[in-house]
Amino acid sequence: MSTADAAVDRPTLRAGLVGLGAMGRNHARVLSGLDGVDLVGVVDPAADVAGMPPGVPLLDRLERLLELAPDYAVVACPTGYHEEVGLRLAAGGIHALLEKPLAHTPEAARRLVDAFEAAGLVAGVGHIERFNPAFQQLRSRLEAGELGEVFQVVTRRQGPFPHRIADVGVVKDLATHDIDLTSWITGQPYASLSARTASKSGRVHEDMVSVVGELADGTIVSHLVNWLSPFKERFTAVTGERGCFVADTLTADLTFHANGAFATEWEALRAFRGVAEGDMIRYAFPKREPLQVEHERFRDAVHAGAAEVADLVTVRQGLRTVEVSAAVLESARVRRDVGGTAGEPSHAPAPL
C-alpha cells in the first residue's frame, strides 16, 4: 500500500486549539486546512471571532473543548498557563503540541513530561525553527559529514520589540530557539555556559542576552539575542574543518563557504596554519512553510502513537531546552559560569 493510500485509510483526527493570539491564529489557519484533521474548537476567553476559521466554535473555557473529545490539542496560550492546560489535557487522555517554551520553569516542564509519558500520550513542543527548510538541510548535511568535525556554532537572533510578548523575556521567548537548534543540529548537549542580560526597555524581563558556552564534545557556542535592534536578523554559522555553513531562516537560505585548497606563494603567510577563502555555494531546495510541516509531522505522530517517528521536538527535549534557558538566567544573575542546568558549577558540567 502506498503512503498516499495509507493516508486515505487513516481516520480523521479531531483537533482543538487553546489560545488565539498571534501564534494561535497561525495555528488555526494551518489546522483548518490540514488534510486528515478537523478543527473542532478554539479556546480563548479574551479573543473575538474575527479571523476565526468558518464553522469553528470559539469557546470560553477549556472544559468546553474537553467535552468535544478532541484527539489532540495545540496549546498556544501564554507560557505561564502551559503547565495547567497541559496537565488537564494529559489527565483527559488528549495528545498535545505545546508551543515553545514547554513551560515557564524546569519544574513545571518536568511535571508535564511525567504526566504525558505516564499517560502514554504523544506530546511535542512547537520549536518551529527545526522545520525551517534551511535547518532541515543543514542538519542533513552535518549528519552526512560534509563539514567534518564541528568547531563552533554562532547564532544571532535580533529584532524590534514584540509588544505581543508580556509574560517572559528574550531568553525564554527567543533564545530557546537557538538553544534547541544548536543541540539538535550538532547532536550534543550543553555542558557549561556563561551569560549576561540587560533590560533596557523598562520591562521586568530581560530584553537582551549574550551567551557563550561549550557543548559536551567541546564545540564552542555563542548566542546573541535581543529585542532592541531596529532590523531583524536570524543568522546561524556552523564552522568546521572543511568550511562554514551559514543559515538564514528569514529567507530559508543555506550557504556553504568552503576552505580554499590553493598553495600559498606569499612567503610571509606560509607559516600561518589557517584556511583560505574557497568556493561559496548557495543550495537550492524546496521551501515549505515550517508551521505546515510541523503540523503534518504531529498529525502523523498521533497516528503512529510516538513523537520520535515523525522527528518531532519531544517534551523531554523541550524540558532540556527549558533547563538550559534557566541556566542562562542563573548565570546572568550570579555573573559566573554555570553547568548545563541552572545552579551547577562549570567544573561539574551536566550535559542535557
ZANU-129656 format. One record per residue: residue number from 1; x negated, y, z of N, C-alpha, C in turn. Coordinates in pm, whole numbers. Layout:
% residues N
 resi    n_x    n_y    n_z   ca_x   ca_y   ca_z    c_x    c_y    c_z
  NUM      X      Y      Z      X      Y      Z      X      Y      Z
...
% end
This chain:
% residues 352
 resi    n_x    n_y    n_z   ca_x   ca_y   ca_z    c_x    c_y    c_z
    1    -85   -120      0      0      0      0    -88    124      0
    2    -57    222    -86   -138    343    -95   -112    433     26
    3   -202    532     46   -185    627    155    -57    706    138
    4    -25    741     13     98    817    -13    220    735     22
    5    219    605    -14    333    519     18    348    503    168
    6    233    487    238    238    473    383    298    596    447
    7    262    715    394    315    839    449    466    847    431
    8    515    798    314    659    800    289    732    709    387
    9    672    593    420    737    496    506    737    537    654
   10    654    633    691    647    670    832    770    750    873
   11    817    731    996    933    809   1041    899    956   1057
   12    999   1041   1035    980   1185   1053    964   1215   1202
   13    865   1295   1234    839   1333   1373    915   1461   1407
   14    963   1467   1531   1030   1586   1582    929   1667   1664
   15    909   1793   1627    809   1876   1693    873   1997   1758
   16    815   2039   1870    855   2161   1936    737   2256   1947
   17    766   2381   1974    663   2484   1988    692   2566   2113
   18    588   2586   2194    601   2667   2316    513   2790   2299
   19    575   2906   2284    502   3031   2266    515   3082   2125
   20    563   3207   2111    585   3265   1978    514   3399   1968
   21    390   3403   2016    307   3521   1996    245   3518   1857
   22    133   3590   1842     69   3598   1710     29   3460   1659
   23    -37   3379   1745    -78   3246   1702     43   3153   1693
   24    138   3169   1784    257   3086   1782    336   3099   1653
   25    343   3221   1599    416   3240   1473    345   3170   1357
   26    213   3165   1362    141   3089   1259    169   2940   1271
   27    174   2891   1396    210   2751   1417    351   2724   1366
   28    445   2815   1393    583   2796   1348    589   2790   1196
   29    512   2877   1130    511   2878    983    463   2745    928
   30    353   2691    983    298   2566    932    390   2448    967
   31    437   2444   1091    523   2333   1134    651   2326   1052
   32    706   2442   1018    835   2441    945    821   2388    804
   33    699   2383    750    680   2330    616    595   2205    611
   34    568   2144    726    476   2030    732    548   1901    690
   35    492   1831    594    551   1705    549    561   1605    664
   36    677   1542    674    696   1438    775    723   1490    914
   37    752   1620    927    775   1680   1059    896   1773   1052
   38    982   1766   1152   1093   1860   1169   1066   1945   1293
   39   1063   2076   1277   1052   2167   1391   1191   2183   1452
   40   1209   2131   1573   1344   2124   1631   1373   2236   1729
   41   1270   2309   1775   1296   2416   1869   1171   2491   1907
   42   1187   2619   1940   1076   2705   1982   1113   2769   2115
   43   1022   2762   2211   1046   2817   2344    966   2945   2361
   44   1035   3055   2389    971   3181   2426   1077   3275   2480
   45   1082   3294   2612   1187   3377   2671   1175   3524   2635
   46   1059   3568   2588   1039   3711   2560   1042   3744   2412
   47   1056   3644   2326   1050   3668   2181   1189   3696   2124
   48   1191   3748   2002   1317   3762   1929   1313   3673   1805
   49   1423   3667   1736   1433   3572   1624   1366   3623   1496
   50   1315   3745   1499   1250   3799   1379   1131   3711   1339
   51   1130   3669   1216   1022   3585   1168   1036   3438   1202
   52   1143   3399   1272   1163   3258   1304   1202   3180   1178
   53   1155   3056   1167   1198   2973   1054   1350   2956   1057
   54   1416   2962    944   1562   2949    942   1608   2815    995
   55   1716   2820   1075   1776   2698   1127   1710   2639   1249
   56   1600   2701   1297   1530   2651   1417   1573   2734   1537
   57   1625   2671   1642   1673   2748   1758   1558   2807   1840
   58   1578   2930   1888   1485   2994   1981   1538   2971   2122
   59   1459   2904   2206   1502   2862   2338   1436   2947   2446
   60   1504   2962   2559   1451   3046   2666   1381   2969   2776
   61   1391   2835   2774   1329   2756   2881   1273   2626   2822
   62   1166   2578   2884   1105   2453   2839   1201   2336   2855
   63   1285   2341   2958   1380   2231   2980   1470   2210   2860
   64   1506   2318   2794   1595   2306   2678   1525   2237   2562
   65   1395   2259   2549   1320   2187   2446   1309   2039   2482
   66   1283   2009   2610   1272   1870   2652   1402   1794   2626
   67   1515   1862   2639   1645   1800   2613   1660   1759   2466
   68   1584   1823   2377   1590   1790   2235   1504   1670   2200
   69   1431   1617   2297   1349   1496   2283   1252   1503   2165
   70   1161   1602   2164   1061   1605   2057    958   1494   2075
   71    900   1451   1966    790   1354   1974    662   1421   2023
   72    643   1546   1980    526   1620   2026    556   1769   2030
   73    470   1842   2100    487   1986   2112    354   2056   2095
   74    359   2174   2037    242   2261   2026    255   2369   2132
   75    151   2387   2212    152   2482   2323     69   2602   2284
   76    135   2715   2259     68   2838   2217    103   2956   2306
   77    142   2926   2430    170   3031   2528     38   3080   2588
   78     38   3186   2671    -86   3234   2734   -157   3122   2809
   79   -290   3129   2811   -373   3022   2867   -335   2987   3011
   80   -299   3085   3090   -265   3061   3229   -147   2968   3249
   81    -64   2949   3146     52   2862   3155     26   2722   3097
   82    -91   2700   3038   -117   2572   2973   -104   2454   3068
   83   -157   2469   3189   -152   2357   3283     -7   2320   3316
   84     72   2418   3354    211   2392   3392    288   2328   3277
   85    278   2386   3158    352   2334   3043    300   2196   3005
   86    167   2181   3001    109   2054   2961    145   1940   3055
   87    142   1965   3184    176   1861   3280    322   1817   3266
   88    410   1911   3236    551   1875   3219    571   1795   3091
   89    497   1829   2987    506   1751   2864    454   1609   2886
   90    342   1598   2956    285   1465   2983    381   1382   3066
   91    443   1443   3166    539   1371   3250    660   1325   3170
   92    692   1400   3063    806   1364   2980    771   1271   2865
   93    644   1226   2859    604   1134   2754    593   1197   2617
   94    558   1327   2613    553   1401   2487    407   1431   2452
   95    366   1393   2332    232   1426   2284    218   1578   2272
   96     94   1629   2280     79   1775   2280    -49   1820   2212
   97    -37   1929   2137   -151   2002   2084   -153   2136   2154
   98   -253   2158   2240   -262   2280   2319   -363   2375   2258
   99   -323   2500   2242   -416   2598   2188   -539   2609   2278
  100   -650   2654   2218   -772   2672   2296   -764   2804   2373
  101   -833   2814   2488   -898   2704   2558   -794   2613   2621
  102   -834   2492   2654   -741   2394   2709   -670   2447   2832
  103   -743   2513   2921   -683   2566   3044   -769   2681   3095
  104   -718   2750   3198   -787   2869   3247   -902   2837   3341
  105   -906   2716   3397  -1016   2674   3484  -1053   2529   3453
  106  -1177   2489   3487  -1214   2348   3468  -1125   2254   3547
  107  -1084   2295   3667   -998   2208   3750   -864   2184   3683
  108   -805   2291   3628   -678   2276   3557   -695   2189   3433
  109   -806   2207   3362   -832   2126   3243   -846   1980   3278
  110   -913   1949   3390   -928   1810   3433   -793   1747   3465
  111   -706   1824   3528   -573   1770   3561   -494   1738   3433
  112   -510   1821   3331   -443   1793   3204   -501   1667   3138
  113   -632   1655   3139   -696   1535   3084   -644   1410   3155
  114   -644   1414   3286   -598   1298   3365   -453   1264   3334
  115   -368   1367   3322   -225   1342   3301   -199   1279   3164
  116   -259   1334   3060   -233   1281   2926   -297   1144   2905
  117   -417   1124   2962   -481    994   2948   -406    887   3026
  118   -359    922   3147   -284    824   3227   -154    784   3160
  119    -94    879   3087     33    850   3019     13    784   2884
  120   -113    772   2840   -140    710   2710    -91    792   2593
  121    -92    924   2607    -40   1013   2503   -152   1073   2419
  122   -118   1112   2298   -212   1184   2212   -210   1331   2253
  123   -327   1385   2284   -337   1526   2322   -461   1584   2257
  124   -445   1701   2198   -556   1768   2132   -562   1914   2171
  125   -673   1978   2135   -694   2119   2165   -714   2193   2033
  126   -648   2308   2021   -647   2381   1894   -769   2466   1868
  127   -887   2403   1865  -1008   2475   1824  -1010   2477   1671
  128   -938   2572   1615   -910   2573   1472  -1035   2586   1386
  129  -1141   2648   1440  -1261   2668   1360  -1326   2537   1316
  130  -1302   2429   1389  -1356   2300   1346  -1304   2260   1208
  131  -1186   2311   1172  -1125   2271   1046  -1150   2373    935
  132  -1230   2476    966  -1271   2567    860  -1355   2489    760
  133  -1327   2502    631  -1400   2420    533  -1551   2440    536
  134  -1597   2560    574  -1742   2582    582  -1803   2494    690
  135  -1735   2479    803  -1788   2396    912  -1770   2248    884
  136  -1663   2211    815  -1648   2071    777  -1764   2030    686
  137  -1800   2118    592  -1913   2091    503  -2045   2089    581
  138  -2062   2186    670  -2186   2196    746  -2210   2071    829
  139  -2107   2025    898  -2125   1906    982  -2158   1783    897
  140  -2090   1769    785  -2117   1653    699  -2261   1654    649
  141  -2311   1770    614  -2447   1779    562  -2550   1758    673
  142  -2521   1806    793  -2612   1779    905  -2614   1631    939
  143  -2497   1566    937  -2491   1423    966  -2565   1343    860
  144  -2567   1393    737  -2638   1324    630  -2788   1348    635
  145  -2833   1432    728  -2976   1457    744  -3034   1555    646
  146  -2952   1637    582  -3002   1727    480  -3094   1836    536
  147  -3077   1870    665  -3160   1973    727  -3279   1914    800
  148  -3278   1783    821  -3381   1722    905  -3355   1754   1051
  149  -3460   1765   1130  -3445   1797   1271  -3390   1938   1287
  150  -3291   1954   1375  -3232   2085   1403  -3312   2152   1513
  151  -3352   2278   1489  -3431   2352   1585  -3348   2452   1666
  152  -3253   2518   1598  -3185   2632   1661  -3046   2652   1599
  153  -2950   2695   1684  -2818   2735   1638  -2792   2876   1690
  154  -2764   2968   1600  -2737   3108   1635  -2598   3144   1584
  155  -2515   3202   1671  -2382   3246   1629  -2359   3391   1667
  156  -2283   3459   1582  -2237   3596   1612  -2088   3601   1580
  157  -2010   3640   1679  -1864   3647   1664  -1820   3781   1723
  158  -1800   3878   1635  -1777   4014   1679  -1659   4075   1605
  159  -1594   4173   1668  -1484   4242   1604  -1418   4341   1696
  160  -1319   4415   1645  -1248   4512   1727  -1164   4445   1835
  161  -1123   4522   1934  -1047   4468   2047   -909   4421   2002
  162   -869   4297   2037   -736   4246   2002   -637   4277   2116
  163   -546   4367   2094   -456   4410   2201   -359   4300   2244
  164   -347   4193   2162   -257   4084   2199   -313   3999   2312
  165   -446   4005   2339   -509   3922   2440   -514   3998   2572
  166   -449   3945   2674   -447   4014   2803   -483   3924   2920
  167   -479   3793   2902   -493   3704   3018   -633   3650   3038
  168   -722   3661   2938   -858   3611   2950   -954   3711   2885
  169  -1083   3692   2912  -1184   3776   2850  -1241   3713   2724
  170  -1346   3777   2673  -1402   3735   2546  -1469   3597   2554
  171  -1513   3558   2675  -1578   3426   2688  -1478   3314   2660
  172  -1363   3318   2727  -1265   3210   2710  -1190   3220   2579
  173  -1170   3343   2529  -1093   3357   2406  -1177   3332   2281
  174  -1298   3389   2275  -1378   3379   2154  -1499   3289   2167
  175  -1575   3304   2275  -1699   3225   2287  -1672   3076   2291
  176  -1552   3036   2334  -1519   2893   2335  -1524   2833   2195
  177  -1496   2915   2092  -1512   2867   1954  -1656   2823   1931
  178  -1750   2910   1964  -1891   2882   1936  -1945   2770   2022
  179  -1900   2762   2146  -1942   2654   2235  -1898   2520   2177
  180  -1771   2512   2138  -1719   2388   2081  -1790   2352   1951
  181  -1804   2450   1861  -1863   2423   1730  -2008   2380   1742
  182  -2084   2442   1832  -2225   2409   1846  -2244   2264   1890
  183  -2168   2222   1990  -2177   2082   2033  -2130   1986   1925
  184  -2026   2027   1853  -1967   1938   1752  -2060   1916   1634
  185  -2117   2024   1579  -2199   2007   1459  -2334   1943   1490
  186  -2384   1960   1613  -2513   1901   1649  -2498   1764   1714
  187  -2379   1736   1768  -2359   1611   1843  -2428   1613   1976
  188  -2459   1732   2029  -2534   1744   2154  -2458   1828   2256
  189  -2461   1788   2383  -2402   1869   2489  -2497   1979   2534
  190  -2441   2078   2603  -2524   2183   2662  -2593   2129   2787
  191  -2722   2167   2803  -2798   2127   2922  -2816   2243   3018
  192  -2846   2362   2967  -2863   2479   3054  -2836   2604   2972
  193  -2807   2713   3042  -2780   2839   2973  -2799   2957   3067
  194  -2814   3073   3007  -2820   3199   3080  -2734   3299   3005
  195  -2656   3378   3077  -2562   3469   3011  -2554   3602   3084
  196  -2518   3703   3009  -2488   3836   3063  -2360   3885   2998
  197  -2275   3948   3078  -2148   4001   3028  -2138   4149   3060
  198  -2046   4216   2991  -2016   4356   3018  -1868   4379   2995
  199  -1813   4475   3068  -1674   4515   3050  -1673   4665   3026
  200  -1655   4705   2902  -1666   4845   2863  -1534   4909   2820
  201  -1428   4828   2812  -1302   4879   2761  -1203   4915   2870
  202  -1247   4906   2997  -1160   4943   3107  -1069   4832   3155
  203  -1089   4708   3105  -1008   4596   3148  -1079   4517   3257
  204  -1003   4431   3323  -1060   4348   3429  -1158   4247   3369
  205  -1123   4190   3255  -1203   4083   3196  -1316   4139   3110
  206  -1418   4057   3092  -1534   4097   3011  -1496   4107   2864
  207  -1560   4201   2794  -1536   4216   2651  -1664   4201   2569
  208  -1773   4162   2635  -1899   4140   2565  -1979   4034   2639
  209  -2042   3943   2565  -2126   3842   2628  -2241   3806   2536
  210  -2355   3782   2597  -2471   3731   2526  -2518   3606   2600
  211  -2536   3496   2526  -2571   3367   2586  -2693   3311   2514
  212  -2789   3263   2591  -2897   3181   2534  -2897   3051   2613
  213  -2928   2943   2546  -2923   2814   2615  -3000   2707   2542
  214  -2987   2586   2596  -3056   2470   2541  -2962   2351   2544
  215  -2961   2276   2435  -2882   2154   2430  -2964   2037   2486
  216  -2899   1923   2501  -2965   1810   2566  -3088   1761   2492
  217  -3092   1782   2359  -3208   1736   2282  -3314   1844   2265
  218  -3298   1958   2332  -3395   2066   2323  -3363   2172   2220
  219  -3256   2156   2142  -3217   2258   2046  -3185   2389   2118
  220  -3240   2500   2068  -3215   2632   2125  -3086   2688   2067
  221  -3004   2752   2152  -2880   2813   2104  -2872   2957   2151
  222  -2800   3036   2073  -2778   3177   2107  -2641   3218   2057
  223  -2562   3279   2144  -2428   3326   2108  -2413   3473   2144
  224  -2375   3554   2047  -2344   3696   2069  -2198   3715   2035
  225  -2117   3752   2135  -1972   3761   2117  -1923   3891   2179
  226  -1838   3964   2106  -1780   4084   2168  -1653   4127   2098
  227  -1578   4213   2169  -1459   4278   2116  -1485   4428   2094
  228  -1609   4468   2082  -1643   4610   2079  -1706   4654   1948
  229  -1706   4568   1847  -1765   4605   1717  -1656   4654   1622
  230  -1683   4762   1548  -1583   4813   1454  -1574   4731   1325
  231  -1654   4625   1315  -1647   4535   1200  -1628   4393   1252
  232  -1578   4306   1166  -1553   4168   1204  -1660   4078   1145
  233  -1717   3992   1229  -1824   3902   1186  -1805   3765   1246
  234  -1821   3663   1163  -1814   3524   1207  -1931   3450   1141
  235  -2044   3449   1207  -2170   3405   1148  -2230   3291   1230
  236  -2273   3187   1162  -2344   3077   1227  -2463   3038   1140
  237  -2582   3033   1201  -2702   2990   1132  -2761   2870   1205
  238  -2784   2763   1132  -2846   2643   1187  -2980   2624   1119
  239  -3088   2641   1194  -3223   2632   1139  -3285   2499   1175
  240  -3349   2436   1076  -3414   2307   1099  -3540   2294   1017
  241  -3590   2174   1009  -3722   2154    947  -3721   2174    796
  242  -3605   2169    731  -3602   2185    585  -3543   2318    540
  243  -3501   2401    634  -3445   2529    596  -3339   2574    693
  244  -3238   2643    641  -3134   2701    728  -3000   2701    656
  245  -2898   2650    722  -2760   2662    677  -2700   2787    739
  246  -2626   2865    660  -2554   2981    710  -2407   2966    674
  247  -2322   2965    777  -2177   2951    757  -2108   3083    792
  248  -2021   3127    705  -1937   3245    728  -1793   3197    726
  249  -1731   3195    843  -1596   3139    848  -1489   3240    808
  250  -1524   3367    790  -1428   3463    736  -1402   3435    589
  251  -1506   3398    516  -1494   3367    373  -1497   3218    345
  252  -1521   3138    450  -1534   2992    437  -1647   2954    342
  253  -1754   3033    344  -1871   3005    260  -1979   2936    340
  254  -2052   2847    274  -2169   2782    332  -2285   2797    235
  255  -2396   2849    287  -2515   2874    207  -2633   2802    268
  256  -2719   2749    183  -2841   2684    229  -2962   2760    179
  257  -3051   2797    271  -3176   2863    239  -3287   2760    261
  258  -3345   2713    153  -3446   2607    162  -3583   2665    195
  259  -3662   2585    264  -3802   2620    283  -3874   2607    150
  260  -3959   2705    120  -4034   2702     -5  -4144   2597     -2
  261  -4183   2552   -120  -4287   2449   -130  -4400   2495   -220
  262  -4423   2627   -219  -4527   2682   -306  -4660   2693   -233
  263  -4768   2668   -303  -4901   2682   -243  -4931   2829   -217
  264  -4994   2856   -105  -5029   2994    -69  -5169   3026   -117
  265  -5179   3126   -204  -5309   3164   -258  -5373   3278   -181
  266  -5290   3346    -99  -5342   3459    -23  -5419   3404     97
  267  -5551   3427     98  -5640   3368    199  -5596   3401    341
  268  -5548   3523    363  -5512   3567    498  -5392   3491    552
  269  -5311   3431    465  -5190   3362    511  -5206   3211    517
  270  -5317   3158    469  -5333   3013    463  -5333   2948    600
  271  -5382   3022    700  -5389   2965    835  -5254   2968    906
  272  -5156   3041    849  -5026   3052    914  -4941   2931    877
  273  -4898   2856    976  -4824   2732    950  -4673   2756    956
  274  -4626   2856    889  -4484   2883    885  -4420   2825    760
  275  -4309   2884    716  -4242   2839    596  -4233   2955    499
  276  -4212   2922    373  -4195   3023    270  -4049   3027    226
  277  -4010   3137    164  -3873   3151    115  -3856   3068    -10
  278  -3759   2979     -6  -3734   2890   -119  -3602   2920   -187
  279  -3545   2818   -247  -3419   2834   -319  -3303   2862   -223
  280  -3202   2932   -272  -3079   2956   -197  -2962   2899   -275
  281  -2879   2820   -208  -2764   2755   -272  -2638   2792   -196
  282  -2538   2842   -267  -2405   2860   -207  -2316   2750   -263
  283  -2267   2667   -174  -2193   2548   -216  -2050   2582   -258
  284  -2001   2506   -353  -1862   2515   -396  -1787   2394   -344
  285  -1673   2416   -280  -1592   2307   -227  -1449   2358   -206
  286  -1352   2268   -196  -1213   2310   -174  -1199   2384    -42
  287  -1112   2486    -41  -1094   2567     80   -947   2570    118
  288   -908   2475    202   -771   2467    251   -758   2545    382
  289   -637   2587    414   -614   2662    537   -645   2574    657
  290   -733   2619    747   -770   2536    862   -651   2495    950
  291   -556   2585    970   -442   2552   1056   -357   2442    993
  292   -342   2444    862   -267   2339    793   -336   2204    812
  293   -469   2202    796   -544   2078    812   -533   2028    955
  294   -543   2118   1052   -533   2079   1193   -399   2013   1222
  295   -291   2070   1170   -159   2012   1193   -142   1878   1124
  296   -194   1864   1005   -188   1734    937   -263   1628   1016
  297   -380   1665   1069   -458   1570   1149   -383   1530   1276
  298   -319   1627   1340   -247   1594   1464   -126   1506   1434
  299    -52   1539   1329     61   1454   1289     16   1310   1267
  300    -95   1294   1195   -146   1159   1168   -192   1090   1295
  301   -248   1168   1389   -293   1110   1515   -175   1060   1598
  302    -64   1133   1596     55   1089   1668    106    958   1609
  303    108    948   1477    150    822   1415     55    708   1451
  304    -75    737   1457   -173    633   1487   -184    603   1636
  305   -140    696   1719   -146    677   1863   -281    706   1925
  306   -369    779   1853   -502    811   1907   -555    936   1839
  307   -608   1028   1919   -662   1153   1864   -791   1130   1787
  308   -870   1031   1830  -1001   1010   1769   -993    972   1622
  309   -887    900   1583   -880    851   1445   -866    966   1346
  310   -815   1079   1389   -796   1193   1300   -905   1299   1320
  311  -1009   1268   1397  -1118   1361   1424  -1066   1492   1482
  312   -974   1479   1577   -921   1595   1647  -1015   1637   1760
  313   -993   1758   1811  -1060   1800   1934   -980   1740   2049
  314  -1035   1640   2115   -962   1573   2223   -959   1663   2347
  315   -868   1632   2438   -862   1711   2561   -988   1694   2645
  316  -1051   1579   2635  -1177   1561   2709  -1287   1650   2650
  317  -1290   1664   2519  -1383   1757   2458  -1346   1901   2494
  318  -1217   1929   2498  -1171   2062   2539  -1210   2094   2681
  319  -1206   1993   2769  -1249   2011   2907  -1396   2052   2912
  320  -1480   1985   2833  -1623   2016   2834  -1648   2160   2790
  321  -1571   2207   2693  -1586   2345   2649  -1545   2442   2759
  322  -1437   2410   2830  -1395   2494   2943  -1503   2497   3051
  323  -1566   2382   3076  -1672   2375   3176  -1792   2461   3135
  324  -1829   2456   3008  -1941   2539   2963  -1905   2687   2971
  325  -1783   2724   2935  -1743   2864   2943  -1743   2912   3089
  326  -1707   2823   3182  -1716   2858   3324  -1861   2877   3366
  327  -1952   2796   3309  -2094   2811   3339  -2146   2944   3285
  328  -2097   2987   3169  -2136   3116   3114  -2098   3228   3210
  329  -1974   3226   3258  -1928   3330   3351  -2003   3323   3484
  330  -2033   3202   3530  -2107   3187   3654  -2249   3240   3639
  331  -2313   3212   3527  -2448   3262   3504  -2449   3415   3502
  332  -2350   3474   3437  -2342   3620   3434  -2317   3677   3573
  333  -2238   3607   3653  -2207   3656   3788  -2329   3653   3879
  334  -2403   3540   3878  -2518   3526   3969  -2647   3575   3904
  335  -2642   3604   3772  -2756   3658   3697  -2877   3566   3705
  336  -2852   3438   3676  -2960   3341   3667  -2916   3227   3577
  337  -3012   3141   3541  -2980   3024   3460  -2895   2926   3539
  338  -2803   2858   3471  -2726   2751   3532  -2726   2633   3438
  339  -2682   2518   3491  -2672   2399   3408  -2551   2405   3318
  340  -2523   2293   3251  -2414   2289   3155  -2276   2303   3216
  341  -2264   2286   3349  -2139   2313   3418  -2166   2414   3526
  342  -2068   2496   3558  -2087   2609   3648  -2143   2567   3782
  343  -2244   2640   3828  -2299   2618   3960  -2417   2525   3964
  344  -2447   2456   3853  -2560   2363   3855  -2688   2437   3819
  345  -2795   2428   3897  -2918   2499   3866  -2982   2447   3739
  346  -3060   2535   3675  -3119   2499   3546  -3220   2386   3556
  347  -3274   2359   3674  -3372   2249   3687  -3303   2114   3694
  348  -3170   2112   3701  -3099   1984   3704  -2985   1989   3603
  349  -3018   1992   3473  -2914   2004   3371  -2817   1888   3373
  350  -2693   1917   3344  -2590   1813   3339  -2523   1821   3203
  351  -2572   1749   3105  -2511   1753   2972  -2363   1722   2977
  352  -2286   1790   2894  -2141   1773   2893  -2100   1675   2783
% end
